[in-house]
Amino acid sequence: QVQLAESGGGLVQAGDSLRLSCVASGRTFSIYQMGWFRQAPGKEREFVAAINWSAGSTSYADSVKGRFTISRDNTKNTVYLQMNSLKPEDTADYYCARRSAGGPFGSWGQGTQVTVSS
């Protein structure tokens, strides 16, 4: 089992930045990839970004490309989401998740709320 805990959300103004953190504990050796997802009120959860745990390769949703950066610190079992140039449409609960090789994303954290005011 892998447990995930997100932090770093808050209320900011449009154009501001935030950095989210997600700490993994438990069977972290089983992690192949870590991802960030978000869910806005009344909407389905959507993919934001992902990073390969060992190789560090990344992928992003088109809506955040160029503004958000995902990174990881393997020594701290932590993945980060640096969010710059935030927009009101980025307002959502942000969740991290992990997946093993060939498996789906799971082990969802409790989420951290991000609110961007205009």
Backbone bond lengths (Angstrom), bond angles and torsions (degrees), N, CA, C in turn:
res aa  C-N    CA-C-N  psi(-1)  N-CA   C-N-CA  omega(-1)  CA-C   N-CA-C  phi
1 Q - - - 1.458 - - 1.516 110.66 -
2 V 1.318 115.38 142.49 1.461 122.18 175.54 1.529 106.79 -120.12
3 Q 1.300 115.97 132.14 1.452 121.49 176.11 1.534 108.27 -108.75
4 L 1.323 115.31 140.44 1.456 121.26 -178.18 1.525 109.65 -125.52
5 A 1.319 115.89 141.33 1.456 120.93 179.76 1.518 109.37 -136.93
6 E 1.334 115.77 117.86 1.461 121.34 -179.08 1.525 110.07 -93.71
7 S 1.324 114.97 155.40 1.457 121.55 173.66 1.511 108.97 -157.80
8 G 1.335 115.71 168.46 1.450 119.73 173.75 1.512 115.70 107.47
9 G 1.321 117.66 -4.52 1.457 119.24 179.50 1.520 111.66 -70.69
10 G 1.322 115.34 172.45 1.446 119.58 178.69 1.510 111.99 170.98
11 L 1.327 114.37 -172.72 1.462 121.95 178.56 1.522 108.50 -104.87
12 V 1.318 115.85 122.17 1.461 120.86 -179.18 1.518 108.91 -135.11
13 Q 1.332 115.02 170.56 1.451 120.42 176.67 1.528 110.43 -96.62
14 A 1.298 115.41 158.68 1.466 120.09 177.07 1.528 109.43 -55.48
15 G 1.325 115.59 135.61 1.447 121.30 -178.48 1.516 114.39 94.87
16 D 1.318 116.71 -14.95 1.461 121.25 179.48 1.523 111.10 -77.38
17 S 1.333 114.17 176.89 1.464 121.32 179.14 1.521 110.36 -124.72
18 L 1.315 115.24 155.06 1.453 122.96 173.37 1.521 107.75 -145.41
19 R 1.333 115.90 151.39 1.452 119.97 172.24 1.519 109.20 -122.53
20 L 1.298 115.42 120.97 1.454 121.82 176.30 1.527 109.29 -93.79
21 S 1.324 114.75 147.52 1.461 121.04 176.89 1.515 109.56 -125.22
22 C 1.315 115.61 150.20 1.455 121.50 176.48 1.524 107.29 -140.10
23 V 1.315 115.28 115.98 1.469 120.88 -179.33 1.524 109.20 -99.95
24 A 1.316 115.51 129.94 1.463 121.69 178.75 1.521 109.93 -102.91
25 S 1.320 115.60 140.37 1.464 121.05 176.27 1.517 108.47 -137.86
26 G 1.320 115.68 165.40 1.454 120.40 -178.76 1.521 110.64 94.23
27 R 1.325 116.89 -138.04 1.457 122.75 -175.20 1.528 111.20 -79.55
28 T 1.326 115.87 62.60 1.460 120.33 -174.69 1.523 112.66 -67.96
29 F 1.326 117.64 -17.98 1.462 119.51 179.18 1.524 111.19 -66.13
30 S 1.333 116.46 -17.17 1.467 120.18 -178.16 1.523 113.09 -86.37
31 I 1.338 116.45 -2.43 1.460 119.36 -176.41 1.518 110.94 -76.39
32 Y 1.316 116.52 127.46 1.464 122.56 173.83 1.524 110.85 -101.67
33 Q 1.293 115.54 -40.07 1.455 120.54 -176.95 1.522 109.42 -148.44
34 M 1.326 115.44 144.99 1.461 121.42 175.34 1.528 108.28 -116.81
35 G 1.308 115.88 145.53 1.451 119.23 -179.05 1.512 113.07 -138.48
36 W 1.308 114.16 156.27 1.470 121.81 171.90 1.524 108.21 -112.45
37 F 1.315 115.20 136.09 1.446 122.64 177.04 1.527 107.62 -130.41
38 R 1.309 115.93 164.17 1.460 118.85 176.58 1.522 110.11 -143.83
39 Q 1.325 113.85 154.44 1.451 120.25 178.48 1.516 108.95 -137.64
40 A 1.313 115.39 114.74 1.459 121.29 177.35 1.530 108.81 -86.57
41 P 1.322 117.28 157.67 1.468 120.35 -180.00 1.524 111.48 -55.52
42 G 1.314 115.76 128.19 1.452 120.98 177.35 1.518 114.84 77.57
43 K 1.308 116.80 5.76 1.469 119.96 -178.80 1.517 110.56 -121.76
44 E 1.314 115.29 164.58 1.453 120.22 177.43 1.532 109.98 -79.59
45 R 1.301 114.08 156.32 1.455 118.88 175.82 1.519 109.97 -65.24
46 E 1.326 116.03 139.58 1.464 120.28 -178.23 1.516 110.83 -130.64
47 F 1.303 114.53 152.20 1.454 122.38 177.76 1.524 110.23 -70.27
48 V 1.321 116.46 139.97 1.459 121.84 176.82 1.530 110.88 -114.45
49 A 1.326 116.32 -55.64 1.462 120.38 -176.57 1.515 109.37 -161.39
50 A 1.325 115.94 158.63 1.454 121.21 177.57 1.516 109.69 -147.12
51 I 1.332 114.73 155.02 1.460 120.39 179.83 1.521 109.30 -141.03
52 N 1.328 115.20 136.18 1.447 120.55 174.68 1.522 108.65 -72.17
53 W 1.342 115.52 128.86 1.463 118.65 -170.01 1.522 112.26 -65.20
54 S 1.314 118.28 -36.66 1.463 120.03 -177.28 1.522 111.89 -94.74
55 A 1.319 117.49 -46.81 1.466 120.49 -174.56 1.518 112.97 -81.87
56 G 1.319 116.86 -25.03 1.456 120.27 179.33 1.510 115.16 81.32
57 S 1.321 118.19 5.34 1.464 119.56 177.92 1.520 109.29 -67.52
58 T 1.339 115.03 147.75 1.458 120.10 -172.26 1.527 112.08 -127.01
59 S 1.318 114.80 160.46 1.465 121.37 172.88 1.519 107.92 -146.22
60 Y 1.333 115.82 152.17 1.462 121.68 -174.27 1.524 111.03 -138.44
61 A 1.320 114.22 152.07 1.446 119.71 168.27 1.527 108.14 -71.35
62 D 1.318 116.11 148.19 1.472 119.44 -178.90 1.528 111.35 -59.11
63 S 1.313 116.74 -32.62 1.467 120.61 -175.50 1.528 113.19 -67.60
64 V 1.322 117.65 -18.38 1.473 119.83 -177.76 1.519 112.67 -118.43
65 K 1.319 116.87 -5.11 1.465 120.84 -177.29 1.518 110.04 -59.20
66 G 1.322 115.93 130.90 1.447 121.02 -179.80 1.524 113.44 90.15
67 R 1.323 117.40 -14.00 1.469 121.14 179.13 1.525 111.92 -113.81
68 F 1.315 117.20 -35.15 1.459 122.15 -177.78 1.525 109.50 -107.60
69 T 1.321 115.10 147.01 1.465 120.99 176.38 1.521 109.22 -133.47
70 I 1.312 116.39 125.92 1.459 121.57 175.56 1.517 108.29 -99.03
71 S 1.325 115.42 139.62 1.463 120.61 178.76 1.521 108.34 -147.91
72 R 1.323 115.42 168.64 1.467 117.55 178.01 1.508 110.22 -143.48
73 D 1.313 114.06 154.24 1.459 122.37 174.01 1.525 105.89 -123.56
74 N 1.333 115.33 99.09 1.458 119.65 -175.88 1.526 112.19 -62.92
75 T 1.324 117.14 -29.85 1.468 119.81 -178.89 1.521 111.19 -67.80
76 K 1.339 116.20 -24.24 1.465 120.90 -179.98 1.523 111.75 -108.34
77 N 1.329 116.91 3.35 1.466 121.34 -177.19 1.528 110.99 51.16
78 T 1.305 115.27 43.07 1.460 120.91 -173.92 1.526 110.61 -127.64
79 V 1.317 115.35 139.00 1.460 121.31 172.84 1.523 107.70 -118.10
80 Y 1.314 115.37 142.79 1.454 121.83 -175.77 1.526 110.21 -118.55
81 L 1.326 114.66 154.77 1.462 120.46 170.29 1.522 106.99 -131.52
82 Q 1.317 115.71 104.33 1.456 121.62 176.02 1.517 107.54 -84.85
83 M 1.314 116.26 120.65 1.460 121.65 -176.27 1.520 108.34 -116.53
84 N 1.313 116.08 114.42 1.460 122.39 178.57 1.516 110.51 -112.72
85 S 1.313 115.47 162.41 1.469 121.12 178.13 1.523 110.96 49.27
86 L 1.304 115.45 49.83 1.468 119.80 -176.50 1.519 111.48 -64.29
87 K 1.320 114.28 145.69 1.456 122.41 -179.54 1.534 109.15 -120.52
88 P 1.311 118.03 156.92 1.474 119.59 177.33 1.528 112.30 -55.37
89 E 1.312 117.31 -32.00 1.465 119.85 -179.73 1.525 112.78 -72.85
90 D 1.317 117.96 -5.63 1.466 121.27 173.56 1.523 111.33 -83.46
91 T 1.322 117.04 -6.85 1.459 121.08 178.91 1.522 110.50 -60.02
92 A 1.329 116.19 123.97 1.467 121.27 -176.66 1.521 109.06 -178.23
93 D 1.315 114.88 169.67 1.457 121.17 165.12 1.522 107.15 -87.40
94 Y 1.315 115.77 129.33 1.457 120.97 -177.08 1.530 109.25 -106.10
95 Y 1.315 114.82 133.29 1.454 121.70 -177.73 1.524 110.01 -125.73
96 C 1.322 115.29 145.13 1.455 117.93 169.26 1.524 108.83 -106.71
97 A 1.298 115.11 157.57 1.451 122.17 -179.46 1.509 108.60 -151.69
98 R 1.309 115.96 163.76 1.452 119.78 179.02 1.519 108.43 -132.58
99 R 1.326 113.93 159.63 1.442 117.18 171.51 1.513 110.23 -142.30
100 S 1.313 115.44 149.65 1.453 121.80 172.16 1.520 107.81 -84.37
101 A 1.301 116.83 166.26 1.461 120.99 179.58 1.516 110.40 -57.64
102 G 1.330 116.53 125.73 1.448 121.55 177.56 1.508 114.81 81.14
103 G 1.328 117.74 -1.52 1.457 120.39 -177.38 1.515 112.37 -107.65
104 P 1.332 117.00 172.68 1.461 120.93 178.54 1.529 110.80 -83.00
105 F 1.307 116.85 166.06 1.458 120.12 173.29 1.518 109.18 -68.85
106 G 1.326 115.41 140.56 1.453 120.51 179.20 1.506 110.15 -160.85
107 S 1.338 115.24 -163.96 1.472 122.37 -177.86 1.521 110.49 56.46
108 W 1.314 116.63 45.53 1.460 121.39 -174.55 1.523 111.11 -61.42
109 G 1.344 115.02 140.91 1.446 120.03 172.96 1.522 110.23 -77.94
110 Q 1.341 116.21 -175.88 1.458 120.66 -177.04 1.524 111.90 -82.51
111 G 1.321 117.68 -13.34 1.450 121.60 178.37 1.513 112.87 92.02
112 T 1.311 114.99 155.87 1.455 121.88 174.25 1.520 107.67 -136.67
113 Q 1.312 115.49 136.49 1.459 120.51 -172.28 1.520 111.58 -88.75
114 V 1.323 114.95 133.35 1.461 122.03 175.74 1.526 107.65 -121.27
115 T 1.318 115.39 124.94 1.459 121.18 178.08 1.515 108.52 -124.91
116 V 1.323 115.60 124.52 1.459 121.49 -178.77 1.525 107.83 -115.45
117 S 1.308 115.91 116.98 1.457 120.24 -179.95 1.525 110.04 -93.12
118 S 1.308 115.42 150.42 1.479 120.24 -178.18 1.520 111.20 -90.47
